[in-house]
Amino acid sequence: MKLEFEKKFLNYSMYTVITFTICYLIFLMLSNISGIVGMVMSLIGSIKPLIIGFVIAYLMKPLVNFFEKLLARFKVKKRKGKSIFLSYLTVIMSLFLLLFLVYTVIVGEISSNFSIEEMSKTVTERFMHMSDMFEGLEEKLVHIKVSENIRAQIMEVAKAVNDSIGNFFGGTIEYLGALTSNLMTMLIALTMSVYLLKDEDYFRSLLKVFFEKVLHKKINTNAKGYLEDVNTVLMAFIKGQLVDALIIGTISIIVLTAIGLPYGSAVGFIVGLTNMIPYFGPFIGAVPAVIIGLLSGNPMVGLYALIALIIIQNIDGNIIAPKIIGDSVKLHPLFIILAIVVGGTYFGLLGMFLSVPAMGILRLFFIRTLHKELKTEE
């Protein structure tokens, strides 16, 4: 009896000591939360190339698979390395083509109307008088009976474009400095992404062994299922974004060409690409249209282009994107809009971008959990 009492007392004492130790450790963590956060951020910073490399490899994987299947049709040997090479070559050439397109559009429009000296003088003068033009913009919108909601958005975008153009030259040097400092990180990340794709089977086997040794068999099976759900939703979301960009790019090309904007097709193509960037995408896409309109000899063309792009973006944000992306991740358009609003409110730009795939993942998680419970009840 005495031995049993001492055993129980020892157990209670151990539980008490462990509980107080855990509470003390939690207290220390909370009292030094800033230091812990700093340590975590420092760790994330040190493995930043690996994180970026993993994201690049993940995004490149569908293209690698496409080339691998294409090479398999021609019975090409050692397809893995060749498909990776073709994938990166395609992306790099596409980026160079985009840069060349932007350069041709802006420099071509400038060189066709101005010499370098005239261009410098004209741009300076028009930047100086741009504020006056935007001040009279609201009166013109009232005169042509534009609704108050659309008018407010046009003025907001006009102000953003004005500020962006005004700060462009001042921020260029700072941007180039930041770009140079991050160049090495990007090169390391690209190298890591190539190795992640090349030795994909090896890294998959490492993860498999890790999960089997660390996690319980049932938990391991569930984790694999949830990871497959995450992959399904993310791939569907990316495909939906690409389809939406294609539609908006096509509409922009037609509209900008119709209003007489020089290089309307090229600018519409740029608008379609930048449309994949949440919130800032429409602003970025509007800047080339406004600049070309201002330099075309008829500044009102730039204003018409700005109004047209605002209307297109409103239609896209409220009708086209929720429908297309909603169908791709199997969510109702209402939930898409709600997810973007909530994500933007609480988590800013990143929240807006990740809210839709997060909602799609939650949907699949809920379906999987519900299906499991129903199966258990049966």
Protein Blocks (a to p, Z undefined) as FASTA:
>chain_A
ZZmmmmmmmmmmmmmmmmmmmmmmmmmmmmmmmmmmmmmmmmmmmmmmmmmmmmmmmmmm
mmmmmmmmmmmmnopghkllmmmmmmmmmmmmmmmmmmmmmmmmmmmmmmmmpcfklmmm
mmmmmmmmmmmmmmmmmmmmmmnopafklmmmmmmmmmmmmmmmmmmmmmmmmmmmmmmm
mmmmmmmmmmmmmmmmmmmmmmmmmmmmmmmmmpcfklmmmmmmmmmmmmmmmmmmmmmm
mmmmmmmmmmmmmmmmmnopahklmmmmmmmmmmmpghjlmmmmmmmmmmmmmmnopakl
mmmmmmmmmmmmmmmmmmmmmmmmmmmnopafklmmmmmmmmmmmnommlmmmmmmmmmm
mmmmmmmmmmmmmmmmZZ
